[in-house]
Amino acid sequence: MQHLQERTAIFLIISVLILLAVCSYLIDSTGKETFAAPFSDTLEDGTLSVLTGSVTAAANTKTGGHLMLTVNNTSVFIPDGALDEPEKAIGETVSVIGTVQTYRGKKEIVVASPNDIAIRMQ
């Protein structure tokens, strides 16, 4: 037989777990864009950033099969396999979410997953 204190503790633990699950779901459903800062050259490395604009260039990296997009004169690094048919992206308006990184003295955005790239309807 459980004592009142044990039942109270079990109730509190279950309540906290349910609350955490609900909060996690709500945060995931709002998306990364809610927490991302608009891209600028002044952002610190490691900052989650969003950049929306027209793709003016797309090229594979020399090693590794990764992809580099140029969006509004900003380099966007996309890992291997995150974007199918990159040549079709040129001229499209895209929104990318990623982490700001400095590479060879210039700020760029590093995309983590295919879900972080969205082609916008014009």
C-alpha positions in Angstrom: 0.0 0.0 0.0 1.3 3.4 -1.0 1.4 6.2 1.5 0.1 9.7 0.7 3.6 11.1 0.2 4.5 8.3 -2.3 1.3 9.0 -4.3 2.0 12.7 -4.2 5.6 12.1 -5.5 4.4 9.8 -8.3 1.7 12.3 -9.3 4.3 15.2 -9.4 6.8 13.1 -11.4 4.1 12.1 -14.0 2.8 15.7 -14.2 6.3 17.0 -14.8 6.9 14.4 -17.6 3.7 15.3 -19.3 4.5 19.0 -19.1 8.0 18.4 -20.6 6.4 16.4 -23.4 3.9 19.1 -24.2 6.6 21.9 -24.1 8.9 19.8 -26.4 6.0 19.3 -28.9 5.1 23.0 -28.9 8.8 24.1 -29.4 9.2 21.6 -32.2 6.0 22.7 -33.9 6.9 26.4 -33.9 10.1 25.6 -35.9 13.6 26.9 -35.7 12.7 30.1 -37.6 11.0 31.5 -34.5 14.4 31.4 -32.6 16.7 32.4 -35.5 18.1 35.9 -35.9 18.1 37.5 -39.4 21.5 37.0 -41.0 24.0 39.8 -40.8 27.8 39.9 -40.9 27.9 41.1 -37.3 26.4 37.9 -35.8 28.7 35.8 -33.6 29.8 32.4 -34.8 27.4 29.7 -33.6 24.3 31.9 -33.8 21.2 30.4 -35.3 20.3 32.5 -38.3 17.7 32.7 -41.1 18.4 34.1 -44.6 15.8 34.6 -47.3 16.7 35.6 -50.8 17.4 34.7 -54.3 19.9 32.0 -55.2 22.5 33.4 -57.6 25.0 30.5 -57.7 25.2 26.8 -56.8 28.4 24.8 -56.9 29.7 21.5 -55.4 32.7 21.8 -53.1 36.0 20.5 -54.3 36.0 17.7 -51.8 33.3 15.8 -50.0 30.4 16.4 -52.4 28.9 19.2 -50.4 27.1 22.2 -51.9 27.7 25.9 -51.7 24.8 28.3 -52.5 25.1 32.0 -52.9 22.0 33.7 -51.5 22.0 37.5 -51.3 25.8 37.5 -51.7 26.1 35.2 -48.7 27.6 31.7 -48.8 25.4 28.9 -47.6 27.1 25.5 -46.9 24.8 22.6 -47.4 26.0 19.1 -46.4 26.0 16.2 -48.9 22.6 15.1 -49.8 20.6 17.9 -48.2 19.4 19.4 -51.5 18.4 17.4 -54.6 19.1 19.0 -58.0 20.9 22.1 -56.8 21.1 23.5 -60.3 17.3 24.0 -60.2 17.7 26.3 -57.2 19.4 29.1 -59.2 17.0 32.0 -59.6 14.6 30.6 -56.9 13.8 32.4 -53.7 14.8 30.3 -50.7 14.8 30.5 -47.0 17.7 28.8 -45.2 18.2 28.3 -41.4 21.6 27.4 -40.1 24.4 28.3 -37.8 26.7 31.3 -38.6 30.3 30.3 -39.2 33.4 32.3 -40.3 35.2 30.6 -43.1 38.3 32.2 -44.6 37.4 35.5 -43.0 33.8 35.6 -44.3 30.5 34.8 -42.5 28.5 32.0 -43.9 25.5 29.9 -42.9 25.9 26.2 -42.3 22.7 24.2 -42.8 22.2 21.2 -40.6 19.4 19.2 -42.4 17.2 19.2 -45.5 14.3 20.6 -43.5 16.3 23.8 -43.0 16.0 24.7 -46.7 12.7 26.0 -48.1 12.0 27.1 -51.6 9.5 30.0 -51.5 6.8 30.6 -54.0 7.4 33.9 -55.8 
